[in-house]
């Protein structure tokens, strides 16, 4: 496995780790967390039937990856003119079907619908459910709503991994994919910045600090006319300042928000990743032990740290017992393989065909 493949695995598994660690405390106050788990908060998995259970954050990230790989494959074999967000939208509708007890055989594109764990309801976001149920696909030009909830950013990491030669395309695609369900500027611009950051950490010889410093420049370049770009850049600057200060972690996180909305999720994840850039465990533990949306801030922090450190930088104790570890790894490897075929005319074997050419669900 080469260095880039290692980072693909690290990013997707890292996100699932942060999600699984934060999921049990998502709706708990800090006082409840520390009373139950001790002064350091939750630092180990809270296992259910021997597994660290992931939430809808990881579920939807997996469908993002499946839709992206399927879309690229379809473009390669049929020279399809459909855009990648259209394929990912179809994959999200597949996810929506898994959240219904009435899920039956249908015109699905996602082979991962065969995975039983993905049919479990894990506190799915109301905005994602309502937007996808509406039958309308939101985009940057025609927002479907005014939501800026974190449901748009917590699922976007695979896009940052894929577009190895087109960082700006990567950012715009991530914004479009988030806008499918979240129409506020602050619902999709943070996704663009996260995707660009993951791209930088995966393909460029840089540090987390250096990569984060580029985000305000990118925001101004692509979204300079956005009403809320200045406010978002100020929040990122605050995260940078706090990460370099002696401010204790809880105080810093309180200054950045609770993570229920996308710009706060991004800011908290940036803070934790910069503050503990060489320590995956410390970063994700810090990201989940607070009053807010612990699984989402944990997931995004895990995505960032995993892309930076690779799968080998994730402690064994977090890789063990993680729900769907093998399936997430398989998706990461398929995403890597697909990215290596970008611009080529690959010949697909039977296994790939069964998953991404003619999936039989």
C-alpha positions in Angstrom: 0.0 0.0 0.0 1.5 3.3 -1.0 1.4 6.6 1.0 -1.6 8.1 -0.8 -3.7 4.9 -0.4 -2.7 4.9 3.3 -4.1 8.4 3.6 -7.4 7.4 1.8 -7.8 4.7 4.4 -6.8 7.0 7.2 -9.3 9.7 6.2 -12.3 7.5 6.0 -11.5 5.2 8.9 -10.5 8.3 10.9 -13.8 9.9 10.3 -15.6 6.7 11.4 -13.4 6.6 14.6 -14.3 10.2 15.6 -18.0 9.5 14.8 -18.1 6.3 16.9 -16.3 7.9 19.8 -18.6 10.9 19.9 -21.9 9.2 19.0 -22.7 8.0 22.6 -22.2 11.5 24.0 -23.8 13.5 21.1 -26.7 14.7 23.2 -25.0 14.9 26.6 -23.9 18.0 28.4 -20.2 18.3 29.5 -21.2 17.8 33.1 -22.9 14.5 32.2 -20.0 13.4 30.0 -17.4 14.0 32.7 -19.6 12.6 35.5 -20.0 9.4 33.5 -16.6 8.9 32.0 -14.3 10.7 34.3 -12.3 14.0 34.2 -10.9 13.2 30.7 -14.3 12.5 29.3 -14.9 9.6 26.9 -11.6 8.3 25.7 -12.5 4.7 24.8 -15.3 3.2 22.7 -18.6 2.5 24.3 -19.2 -0.8 22.7 -22.6 -2.3 21.7 -22.5 -6.0 21.2 -18.8 -5.8 20.9 -18.8 -3.0 18.3 -18.1 0.7 18.2 -21.3 1.9 16.5 -21.2 4.7 14.0 -23.9 7.3 13.3 -25.5 8.7 10.1 -22.4 10.7 9.6 -20.4 7.7 8.6 -23.3 6.1 6.8 -23.7 9.1 4.6 -19.9 9.4 4.0 -20.0 5.9 2.8 -22.8 6.7 0.4 -20.9 9.7 -0.8 -17.9 7.5 -1.6 -20.1 4.9 -3.3 -21.9 7.5 -5.4 -18.7 9.2 -6.4 -17.0 5.9 -7.5 -20.2 4.8 -9.3 -20.4 8.1 -11.1 -16.8 8.1 -12.3 -17.2 4.5 -13.5 -20.3 5.3 -15.4 -18.6 8.3 -17.0 -15.7 6.1 -18.1 -17.8 3.4 -19.7 -20.7 5.4 -21.2 -19.2 8.9 -21.6 -22.1 10.0 -19.5 -22.7 13.8 -19.3 -24.3 13.5 -15.8 -22.4 15.5 -13.2 -20.8 13.8 -10.2 -23.3 15.6 -7.7 -26.1 13.9 -9.7 -24.7 10.5 -9.0 -24.1 11.3 -5.4 -27.6 12.6 -5.1 -28.8 9.1 -6.3 -26.7 7.5 -3.7 -28.2 9.7 -1.0 -31.6 8.6 -2.2 -30.4 5.0 -1.7 -29.3 6.0 1.9 -32.8 7.5 2.4 -34.3 4.1 1.4 -32.2 2.3 4.0 -33.7 4.5 6.7 -37.2 3.2 5.9 -38.7 0.0 7.1 -40.3 -0.3 3.7 -37.0 -0.5 1.8 -37.5 -3.0 -1.0 -35.7 -3.9 -4.3 -35.5 -0.9 -6.6 -33.5 1.1 -9.0 -30.5 1.6 -6.7 -26.9 2.4 -7.6 -25.2 1.7 -4.3 -23.8 -1.8 -3.6 -23.4 -1.0 0.0 -27.1 -1.2 0.5 -26.4 -4.9 0.9 -24.7 -4.1 4.2 -27.1 -4.7 7.1 -25.6 -2.1 9.4 -26.4 0.6 6.9 -30.1 -0.1 7.3 -30.0 0.9 11.0 -31.3 4.4 11.9 -28.6 6.2 13.7 -30.1 9.6 14.5 -30.4 10.7 10.9 -30.4 14.5 10.4 -33.9 16.0 10.0 -32.7 18.3 7.2 -31.1 15.5 5.2 -34.3 13.4 5.6 -36.7 16.2 4.7 -34.6 17.5 1.7 -34.2 14.1 0.2 -37.8 13.2 0.8 -38.9 16.3 -1.1 -37.8 14.8 -4.4 -36.0 18.1 -5.2 -32.2 18.3 -5.6 -30.8 21.5 -4.3 -27.8 23.2 -5.9 -25.8 26.4 -5.5 -28.0 28.4 -7.9 -31.3 27.1 -6.6 -31.0 26.4 -2.8 -33.5 23.9 -1.5 -33.7 25.6 2.0 -31.8 27.9 4.3 -30.2 25.2 6.4 -26.6 25.5 7.5 -26.7 22.4 9.7 -23.6 20.2 9.9 -25.3 17.4 7.9 -23.8 18.9 4.8 -20.2 18.8 5.9 -19.9 15.6 7.9 -20.3 13.4 4.8 -18.1 15.2 2.3 -14.5 13.8 2.9 -14.4 11.4 0.0 -14.5 14.3 -2.5 -11.4 15.8 -1.0 -9.6 12.6 -1.5 -10.6 12.0 -5.1 -9.8 15.1 -7.2 -6.0 14.8 -7.1 -5.3 17.2 -9.9 -8.1 19.7 -9.5 -8.2 21.3 -6.0 -10.6 24.0 -7.1 -12.9 21.5 -8.8 -12.7 19.5 -5.6 -13.9 22.4 -3.5 -16.7 23.4 -5.9 -17.9 19.8 -6.2 -18.0 19.5 -2.4 -20.1 22.7 -2.2 -22.5 21.4 -4.8 -22.9 18.0 -3.0 -23.6 19.7 0.3 -26.1 22.1 -1.4 -28.2 19.0 -2.4 -29.6 19.2 1.2 -28.2 22.3 2.8 -28.9 25.6 0.9 -27.4 28.3 3.2 -23.9 29.6 2.2 -22.6 28.4 5.6 -24.2 25.0 4.9 -22.0 24.4 1.8 -18.9 26.7 1.8 -17.4 25.0 4.9 -17.7 21.7 3.0 -15.7 23.2 0.1 -13.0 24.3 2.5 -12.9 21.0 4.3 -12.6 19.2 1.0 -9.8 21.4 -0.1 -8.0 20.9 3.2 -8.2 17.1 2.8 -6.9 17.4 -0.7 -3.9 19.4 0.6 -3.1 17.0 3.4 -3.4 14.0 1.0 -1.4 15.2 -2.0 0.8 18.0 -0.9 3.8 18.1 1.4 2.4 20.4 4.0 1.4 20.7 7.6 -2.1 21.1 9.0 -1.3 24.6 10.0 0.0 25.7 6.6 -3.0 24.1 4.9 -5.5 25.8 7.2 -3.8 29.2 6.5 -4.7 28.7 2.9 -8.5 28.3 3.5 -9.4 32.0 3.8 -7.6 32.7 0.5 -9.5 29.9 -1.2 -12.8 31.1 0.4 -12.2 34.6 -1.0 -11.1 33.3 -4.4 -14.1 31.1 -5.0 -16.8 32.5 -2.7 -15.6 36.1 -2.4 -19.1 37.4 -3.3 -20.8 35.3 -0.7 -22.6 37.3 2.0 -21.1 35.2 4.8 -17.5 34.6 3.6 -16.0 37.2 5.8 -17.7 35.8 8.9 -16.5 32.3 8.1 -12.9 33.6 7.5 -13.0 35.3 10.9 -14.1 32.1 12.6 -11.3 30.2 10.9 -8.8 32.9 12.0 -10.1 32.5 15.6 -9.6 28.8 15.4 -6.0 29.4 14.2 -5.4 31.9 17.1 -6.8 29.6 19.7 -4.9 26.6 18.6 -1.6 28.5 19.0 -2.6 29.9 22.4 -2.5 28.6 26.0 -6.3 28.6 26.1 -7.7 25.4 27.6 -9.5 23.2 25.2 -13.1 23.6 26.5 -12.8 27.3 26.7 -11.5 27.4 23.1 -14.3 25.1 21.8 -16.9 27.3 23.6 -15.6 30.3 21.7 -15.9 28.5 18.4 -19.4 27.1 19.0 -21.0 23.7 19.5 -20.8 22.2 16.1 -24.5 21.9 15.3 -24.0 24.1 12.3 -21.4 23.5 9.6 -19.1 26.6 10.2 -18.8 25.6 13.9 -18.1 22.0 13.1 -15.3 23.0 10.7 -13.9 25.5 13.2 -13.8 23.0 16.1 -12.3 20.4 13.9 -9.6 22.8 12.7 -8.8 23.8 16.2 -8.4 20.2 17.5 -6.4 19.1 14.4 -4.0 22.1 14.6 -3.6 21.9 18.4 -2.8 18.1 18.3 -1.6 17.6 14.8 0.8 14.8 15.7 -1.6 12.9 18.0 -4.7 11.4 16.4 -6.1 10.2 19.7 -5.7 13.5 21.5 -7.3 15.4 18.6 -10.4 13.3 18.4 -10.9 12.9 22.1 -10.8 16.7 22.4 -13.2 17.0 19.5 -15.9 14.9 21.1 -15.9 16.0 24.8 -18.0 19.1 24.8 -21.6 20.3 24.9 -22.3 20.1 21.2 -22.6 17.8 18.2 -19.8 15.4 19.3 -20.1 12.8 16.6 -19.9 15.3 13.8 -17.0 17.3 15.3 -15.3 14.0 16.0 -15.9 12.7 12.5 -14.6 15.8 10.7 -11.5 15.9 13.0 -10.9 12.2 12.3 -11.2 12.9 8.6 -8.6 15.6 8.8 -6.2 13.8 11.1 -6.5 10.5 9.1 -5.7 12.3 5.8 -2.7 13.9 7.5 -1.3 10.9 9.4 -2.7 8.0 7.4 -4.2 4.8 8.6 -0.9 3.9 10.4 -1.3 7.0 12.5 -4.6 5.8 14.0 -4.0 3.8 17.2 -4.9 0.1 17.0 -7.4 0.4 19.9 -9.6 2.6 17.7 -9.2 0.4 14.6 -10.3 -2.7 16.6 -14.0 -3.3 17.0 -15.0 -0.4 14.7 -18.3 -1.2 13.0 -17.9 -1.9 9.3 -14.1 -1.4 9.4 -13.6 -3.8 6.5 -16.4 -2.2 4.3 -15.1 1.3 4.9 -11.6 0.1 4.1 -12.9 -1.5 0.9 -14.6 1.8 -0.1 -11.4 3.7 0.6 -9.3 1.3 -1.6 -11.9 1.5 -4.4 -11.9 5.3 -4.2 -8.1 5.3 -4.4 -8.2 2.9 -7.4 -10.7 5.0 -9.1 -8.7 8.2 -8.6 -5.6 6.5 -10.1 -7.7 5.7 -13.2 -8.7 9.4 -13.6 -8.3 10.3 -17.3 -7.7 6.7 -18.4 -9.9 4.1 -19.9 -9.7 1.2 -17.4 -10.9 -2.3 -18.0 -13.2 -3.3 -15.1 -13.0 -6.8 -13.7 -16.0 -8.8 -12.5 -15.9 -7.6 -8.9 -15.8 -3.9 -9.9 -18.5 -4.5 -12.5 -20.7 -6.0 -9.8 -20.2 -3.0 -7.6 -20.0 0.0 -9.9 -21.2 -0.9 -13.4 -24.3 -3.0 -12.9 -24.9 -3.3 -9.1 -27.6 -5.9 -8.4 -29.3 -4.8 -5.2 
